[in-house]
């Protein structure tokens, strides 16, 4: 079986083209990783409400998704804006339980246990039937604060919320 000269040239061109694309992407990624990311600016709830045409719940969802993406990406500012995202999401929609639970779960891992407890307390005021918020608060008190009395209190609340 003989491969024609034109097929060989096409195959060689394809291989060269792929090598150029891969090397260009590699160089771009290397250069991009050397530049520090700017810290995001989180707007206040009043400004967002003025611009969202009354779609507070939908905007809260978008802010929460932005918080997840911000936390999932490598940040040079040590995630200092994550609590601002969570607070904004919950100011726009106080009955949206995921940001409360997410905040109480992840903020202690970035040395923001006090902020996590504040967010959790606001979540307990606004949401009654979500066991995750008191459970995560209990683990925060137990692990980060070493406060067994409050840990037991919130474990009890979590156990009774089923």
C-alpha positions in Angstrom: 0.0 0.0 0.0 1.5 3.2 -1.1 0.6 6.6 0.3 0.5 9.4 -2.2 2.8 12.4 -2.0 -0.2 14.8 -1.6 -1.5 12.8 1.4 1.9 12.8 3.0 2.2 16.6 2.6 -1.3 17.1 4.1 -0.5 14.9 7.1 2.8 16.6 7.7 1.0 20.0 7.5 -1.6 18.9 9.9 1.0 17.8 12.4 3.0 21.0 12.1 -0.2 23.0 12.5 -1.2 21.2 15.7 2.3 21.6 17.1 2.1 25.4 16.4 -1.3 25.6 18.2 -0.1 23.6 21.2 3.1 25.6 21.6 1.4 28.9 21.2 -1.2 28.0 23.8 1.6 26.8 26.2 3.4 30.1 25.8 0.2 32.1 26.3 -0.6 30.2 29.5 3.0 30.7 30.8 2.8 34.4 30.3 -0.7 34.7 31.7 0.3 32.9 34.9 3.1 35.5 35.6 0.6 38.4 35.7 -1.3 38.9 39.0 -5.0 38.9 38.9 -6.8 42.0 40.0 -9.0 41.7 43.0 -12.7 41.8 41.9 -14.9 44.7 43.0 -18.2 43.5 44.5 -21.0 46.1 44.2 -23.4 46.9 47.0 -26.8 45.3 47.1 -28.4 48.8 46.7 -26.6 49.4 43.4 -27.3 45.9 42.1 -31.0 46.2 43.0 -31.2 49.5 41.1 -29.8 47.9 38.0 -31.4 44.4 38.0 -35.0 45.5 37.1 -36.5 43.7 40.1 -34.9 40.3 39.3 -33.4 40.0 42.8 -33.6 36.2 42.9 -32.1 35.7 39.4 -29.3 38.2 40.2 -28.7 36.4 43.5 -28.2 33.2 41.6 -25.7 34.9 39.3 -23.8 36.4 42.2 -23.7 33.0 43.9 -22.3 31.3 40.7 -19.7 34.1 40.6 -18.7 33.3 44.2 -18.2 29.7 43.3 -16.1 30.6 40.3 -14.1 33.1 42.3 -13.4 30.4 45.0 -12.6 27.8 42.4 -10.0 29.9 40.7 -6.5 30.6 42.0 -6.5 34.0 43.7 -3.6 36.2 44.7 -5.8 38.1 47.3 -6.3 35.0 49.4 -10.1 35.0 48.7 -10.7 38.2 50.6 -13.8 39.0 48.5 -15.6 35.6 48.9 -17.6 36.8 51.9 -18.7 39.9 50.0 -20.1 37.7 47.2 -22.0 35.6 49.7 -23.4 38.5 51.6 -24.5 40.2 48.4 -26.2 37.0 47.2 -28.1 36.7 50.5 -29.0 40.4 50.6 -30.6 40.1 47.2 -32.5 36.9 48.1 -32.5 36.2 51.9 -34.4 32.8 51.4 -31.7 31.4 49.1 -30.0 28.8 51.3 -27.1 27.6 49.2 -24.9 30.7 49.7 -25.4 30.5 53.4 -24.4 26.9 53.5 -21.5 27.4 51.1 -20.2 30.4 53.1 -20.3 28.5 56.4 -18.6 25.5 54.8 -15.7 27.2 53.0 -15.0 30.4 54.8 -13.2 28.7 57.8 -10.8 27.1 55.3 -9.6 30.5 54.3 -9.2 31.8 57.9 -12.6 33.5 58.0 -14.3 31.5 60.7 -15.9 34.6 62.3 -17.4 35.7 59.0 -18.7 32.2 58.5 -20.5 32.2 61.8 -22.0 35.6 61.0 -23.3 34.3 57.7 -24.6 31.2 59.4 -26.5 33.1 62.0 -28.2 35.2 59.3 -29.0 32.0 57.5 -30.6 30.5 60.6 -32.7 33.7 61.0 -34.0 33.5 57.4 -34.1 29.8 56.7 -35.7 27.3 59.0 -35.6 23.9 57.3 -32.0 23.6 56.0 -29.9 21.3 58.2 -26.6 22.1 56.5 -26.3 25.6 57.9 -26.4 24.6 61.6 -24.3 21.5 60.9 -21.5 23.4 59.2 -21.7 26.0 62.0 -21.3 23.2 64.5 -18.2 21.9 62.7 -16.8 25.4 62.5 -17.3 25.9 66.3 -15.8 22.4 67.0 -12.8 22.5 64.7 -11.9 26.2 64.3 -13.1 27.8 67.5 -12.8 24.7 69.8 -16.0 25.8 71.5 -17.8 22.6 72.4 -20.8 24.2 73.9 -21.8 26.1 70.8 -20.8 23.1 68.6 -23.3 20.9 70.6 -26.0 23.5 70.4 -25.7 23.7 66.6 -25.4 19.9 66.2 -28.6 19.6 68.1 -30.3 22.2 65.9 -29.1 20.3 62.8 -30.3 17.0 64.1 -33.8 18.4 64.9 -34.2 20.1 61.6 -35.0 16.9 59.7 
